[in-house]
């Protein structure tokens, strides 16, 4: 049997991580990084720099408005459609030097978020 206070703490921690992930996706975390795989950009982008930049803008808009399945309570993984292409979004948690995994993703002082946008084939 689980202690209800332990469950409550776990839920609060999960929700804190989810809110921090939301802030990173919305561009409100200056320490977060958003990266896009070269395969995704090649598939979405055109032949010109302007077309590539527009593809990146569409990806960023989709990232900011994506929805999450119930099995992603930290809101750290999502699938979306951009221009008819399936795009995956994954949030990973690193230490402040981006060298190792974060020991506590609920603590923004010791965690840097890296959001990766990719095709399923890139995963």
C-alpha positions as CSV (number, residue, x, y, z in Angstrom):
1,X,0.0,0.0,0.0
2,X,1.3,3.5,-0.9
3,X,1.5,6.3,1.6
4,X,-0.8,9.1,0.3
5,X,1.7,11.8,1.1
6,X,4.3,10.0,-1.0
7,X,1.8,9.8,-3.9
8,X,0.9,13.5,-3.4
9,X,4.7,14.5,-3.5
10,X,5.2,12.4,-6.6
11,X,2.3,14.1,-8.4
12,X,3.5,17.5,-7.4
13,X,7.0,16.7,-8.7
14,X,5.6,15.4,-12.0
15,X,3.4,18.5,-12.4
16,X,6.4,20.8,-11.6
17,X,8.4,19.0,-14.3
18,X,5.5,19.3,-16.7
19,X,5.2,23.1,-16.1
20,X,9.0,23.5,-16.6
21,X,8.7,21.6,-19.8
22,X,5.8,23.8,-20.9
23,X,7.9,26.9,-20.2
24,X,10.8,25.5,-22.3
25,X,8.4,24.6,-25.2
26,X,6.9,28.1,-25.1
27,X,10.3,29.8,-25.2
28,X,10.1,31.1,-21.6
29,X,13.2,29.2,-20.4
30,X,16.3,30.9,-21.6
31,X,18.5,28.0,-20.6
32,X,16.6,25.4,-22.7
33,X,17.7,24.4,-26.2
34,X,15.5,23.4,-29.1
35,X,17.1,21.3,-31.8
36,X,15.7,19.8,-35.0
37,X,17.2,16.8,-36.8
38,X,18.8,17.3,-40.2
39,X,16.5,14.6,-41.6
40,X,13.4,16.5,-40.5
41,X,14.6,19.8,-41.8
42,X,15.6,18.2,-45.1
43,X,12.1,16.7,-45.5
44,X,10.2,19.9,-44.5
45,X,12.6,22.6,-45.8
46,X,12.8,23.7,-49.4
47,X,15.7,24.6,-51.6
48,X,16.2,28.1,-50.3
49,X,17.3,29.6,-47.0
50,X,13.9,31.3,-46.8
51,X,12.0,28.1,-47.3
52,X,14.1,26.4,-44.6
53,X,13.5,29.2,-42.2
54,X,9.7,29.0,-42.8
55,X,9.8,25.3,-42.2
56,X,11.5,26.0,-38.8
57,X,8.9,28.6,-38.0
58,X,6.1,26.0,-38.7
59,X,7.9,23.5,-36.5
60,X,8.2,26.0,-33.7
61,X,4.5,26.9,-33.9
62,X,3.5,23.2,-33.8
63,X,5.8,22.7,-30.8
64,X,4.1,25.5,-28.9
65,X,0.6,24.2,-29.6
66,X,1.2,20.4,-29.3
67,X,-1.0,18.2,-27.1
68,X,0.0,15.3,-25.0
69,X,-1.2,11.8,-24.4
70,X,-2.2,10.7,-20.9
71,X,0.9,8.5,-20.8
72,X,3.1,11.6,-20.9
73,X,2.3,13.3,-17.5
74,X,5.6,15.2,-17.6
75,X,4.6,16.5,-21.1
76,X,8.0,15.4,-22.3
77,X,7.0,13.5,-25.4
78,X,4.5,14.3,-28.1
79,X,3.6,13.5,-31.7
80,X,2.3,16.1,-34.1
81,X,1.7,16.6,-37.8
82,X,3.5,19.4,-39.7
83,X,2.7,19.8,-43.4
84,X,1.5,16.2,-43.5
85,X,4.7,14.9,-41.9
86,X,4.7,13.1,-38.5
87,X,7.0,14.9,-36.1
88,X,8.1,13.7,-32.7
89,X,9.0,16.0,-29.8
90,X,11.2,14.8,-26.9
91,X,12.4,16.7,-23.9
92,X,15.6,15.4,-22.3
93,X,17.1,16.6,-19.0
94,X,20.8,17.4,-18.6
95,X,23.0,18.9,-15.9
96,X,24.0,22.6,-16.3
97,X,27.0,21.7,-18.4
98,X,24.9,19.6,-20.8
99,X,27.4,16.7,-20.1
100,X,25.3,14.3,-18.0
101,X,21.7,13.6,-17.1
102,X,20.1,15.9,-14.5
103,X,19.8,14.5,-11.0
104,X,16.6,16.4,-10.5
105,X,14.5,17.6,-13.5
106,X,12.1,19.3,-11.1
107,X,14.9,21.7,-10.1
108,X,15.5,24.3,-12.8
109,X,18.8,25.5,-11.1
110,X,20.4,22.2,-11.8
111,X,18.7,21.2,-15.0
112,X,19.0,22.2,-18.7
113,X,16.2,21.0,-21.0
114,X,16.9,20.0,-24.6
115,X,13.9,19.6,-26.8
116,X,14.4,17.6,-29.9
117,X,12.1,17.7,-32.9
118,X,12.5,14.7,-35.2
119,X,10.9,12.3,-37.7
120,X,10.1,8.9,-36.3
121,X,12.9,7.5,-38.4
122,X,15.3,9.8,-36.5
123,X,14.3,8.5,-33.1
